């Protein structure tokens, strides 16, 4: 009987160790700051910059890419903590769904001076297509097609809704979904042959340097107004991570900064991690503003820790 009790006690103790170990693993994974991002160059590098700042001050981080729908869903389920690319009002369709549910919240605007709207090459604009109202007049030249990016993207949904509602007489038009690279390849072919094309463009982005393009006027306001990009976190993140939340409250960039990142990443073909490290090392004055009052995981002043790390 004593032998049986001894075996049972060993089994219980072993199970307890396994349980404690599992809980510790869970606790450690909960300490990781999980970034979601969409694979647009600006959002990609911006996420790497913020991620690297947090790593310098001792935090474990991860990055998960996906469509806007996937990123917001990941925040809703608690698998992702933060998204630095909430482009409003374009992403309103996805954001409002989870904001109204109470699972996500905006922290602050991190980038002003942005545009996301249907565009045409300069020569098309000069030929008379200056507004959405002009598109259908030249329908045959466009093959009644507007090029978008990945399926489910809000820009695609905006154009699809305009087609469904015959807004701007687009009822017989087609939205051609692709990817950013696929769409830009189509634009490049069209521009090289001086053909007509309408596509969903945005800035900051290197497409504005690659092509002479113009964004169409939108008198019906289907794209909304007051465009800006916000940092959004899952509900509960502020309470669990007040130190990191403070960093996100202070994290903001300018269009020239993001243009520089995109140029380094895409035109100079640098790894986004390398872009982040080089930019941080050369712009500690900006980083100091982001981490004002923020501490490292060891309780040290964040700006001093970062300065020491980049000088090594």
N, C-alpha and C positions, 0 to 999 in steps of 0.2 A: 504493500500500500504506500509506504514511504517513497519507494522507487517511482511509483506512478505519479505521486504528488511532485516529486523533484522534476520529473520530465515535463509535467504540466507547467510548473513555475518557469522552467527554462524556455518553454514555448511562449508563454505569456511575456516574459522579459524580452525575448527576441522580437516578438510582434510589436512590443512597445518601442524598441529601438528603430525598427523599420518605419513605424508610424511617425516617430519624432523626426527621423531622417527625411521622410517624405514631406513633412510639414516644413522642415528647414529649407528643403529645395524649393517648395512653394513660396516661402517667405523671401528667399533669395531672388526668385524669378519676379516676385512682386516689386522688388526694389529696382528692377530694370525700367528705364524710361523707354517706352515703345513708341517710336514715331511711325505714323502712316504717311505715305506720300504718293502722289501721282507722278508718273515718269515724264513730266514736262521739265525741260532743262532748268528753268528758274527755281521751281519747287524742289527739284532734286538737289541742287547745290545749296540752296538755302537750308534745307534739312541737314545736309552734311555739316554746314557751318555751325548750326545750333547744336547738333549732336557732338561735334568735336569740342566745343566750349564746355559742355557738360562732362565730357570724358576727361578733360584737363583737370577738372575740379573733383574727380573721383567717382563719377557715376557710371554705372553700366548702362549701355544703350543698345537699341536694336532698331532696324529700319525694315518696314514691310511695304512693298509697292502694290498698287492695285488701282482700279478705277475709282472715281469718287464714291460710287455706290458701295464698293467693297470697303473703302477706308471708313466711311461713316458707319457702316454696319459693324466693322471691327471695334469702333469706339463704343457703339451701342452695347455690344456684348462684353466690353471690358478688356478685349484682347489688345487694343491699341489705346494709347494715352493722349496723343497729341497729333494735330495735323496743322501744318503751317501754310497751307494753300487753299483756305476757304475763300474762293473768289466769289464775291457777292456783287450784285444780286444774281449772277449767272448760276451759282450753285444753290440758290434758294430752294429749288425743288427737293434736293436731298437733305440740306441742312434743316429746313423747317420740319420735316418729318420726324427727326430725332430731337430737335429742340423742343417741339411741342410735347413730345413724349417725356422730356426731362432728362435725357441721357447724355446730351452734349451741351456745351455752352461756349460762346465766344469769349476770348480773353481781351483782345485788342486788335486794332488795325495794325498790321506789320508792314504794309506796303500801299502807298497811294500811287496816283499817276499810272493807272493801268487801263487797258482797253481790251475787251473781248467782243468781237463783232464780225459780221461778214465783210470781207474786203474784196477788192479787185485790183489788178495791176493799174499803174498810173495811166497807161495808154488807153485803157478801157474807161477809166474815170474821165479823161479828157475828151473821149468820144461821146460822152453824154450820160454815162451811168454814174450818177453822184448820190443816188438814194435808192432805197429798196423800191420806191415807187417807179423807178426807171427800169428795173430788171425785166419785167415781163414784156416791155416794148421791144427788147432785144432777145427774146426767149430763144430763138433759133441759134443765135450766135453762141449762147451758153449751153446749147443742147438741153435746155430746161433742167439744168443740174447745178446744185450747190454742193461743194465738197466739204465734208466734216472730218472729225477724227474718230476715236474709238466709239463703238456702239454704246449707248447709254450715257455718253457725255452730255452735259447740260446744254451746250451749244447745239448739239445735234437735236436734242429734244425741243429746243426753241424753234429751230427751223422746221422740224417735223410738225409741230403744232401749227405753225404759220401755213404750212401746206395743207394740213387737214382742215383748217378754218378758212382757206382761200384768202388769207391776209396778203395784201399787196398783189392780189391776183396770181398767187403762186400755186393754186390748186392743182395744176397739171405738172408741176415741177417734181423733181426727185432729189432726195438727199442721198449722197453717196458717202457712206461711212467708210473709214479706213483707219489709219493711225496717223500720228503727227508726221512721221517720216514718209508714209505713203502719200499723204495729202501734199506735203511739200515737194515730193517728186513730181506729182501731177502739175503743181504750180510751176515748177522749174521747166518742165516740158512745154507747157503752154507759153510761158514767157519767152523761151528760146525761139519759139515759132511765131511769136506775137499773136497767139490765139487768145480767145476770150475765156476767162474762167472766173468764177465766184467761189470763195472759200472762207471758212471761219478762221480768222487770224486773231492774234493777240500780241500785246506788248506789255512788259519787256519780253523780247525774244529776238534771236538773231535773224529771223525771217525779215525783220524790218530793215536790216542791213543788206541782206541778200537780194531783196527785191525792192523796186520802187512801187509801193502799194498805197492804196487809199482805203479808209474805212467808210462804209456807206452810211449816209444819214438814215435815221430810223424814226420818222415822225410818229409812227404808231406806238413806239416805245416797247417793241417786243423783247428787246435785249435789256430793258430796264435802264437805270441811270445811277450815277454816284458810285461807279465801280471802285472797289478796293479789295485788298486781300487781308484776311484775318487769321489769327491764331485761334484754333478751337481745341478744347480739351474735353475729355469725358467727364461727366458729373462725378464728383467725389475726389478728383485728382488734386484739387486745391487743398483740401483738408489733409490728404495723405502725404502730399509733397509741397508744403508751403514754400520751402526754399527754392525749388525748381519753378514753382508757379510764379514766384517773384521775378525770376529771370525771364519767363515768358511775358510777364506784364511789361517788361522793359525792352524786350527784343523787337526792334523795328529796323527796316532797311529802306534805302532809297532806290529809285529806278537806276541811277548811274552805278550804284553798287551792284545791283543784280545784273545789269548789262555786262559789267566787268566779269562777274562770275560765269555768266553764260558764254562769254567770249573765250575765257580761259578753258572752260569745259568742252565746248563744241568746236570752236575754230582752232584753238591751240591743242585740242585733243588731250587735255590733262585729265587725270583721274579726279573725280569730284572730291575725294578725301584729300588729295594733294592741293587742290584749289583751296579747300577750307583751311588747311594748315598754313599755306603761304599767305593767304589773305589775313588770317588772324594775326600772324606774326608781324605783318606790316601795318596793322590797323588796331593796335592795342588801345588807342584813345577811344575808338568806337566801342570796342569790347568792354572797356572799363565802364561805360555808361550802361551797357546791358547787364552787367553783374554788380552794379552798385548796391551794396547792402546784402549781397548774396555770399554765402559761405561755402567752402569746400565740404566734402563729406567728413573731413577731419576737424571741421570747425574753424579753419583758417580763412582769412580774407581772400575771396575768389580771385580778385584782380592780381594779387601778389603771387598766388599759386600759378596762374596762367602765365604771367610774365616770366616766372622762373622756368616753367616747362618749355616755352618757346625759345628761350635763350640757350637751352642745352644743346 
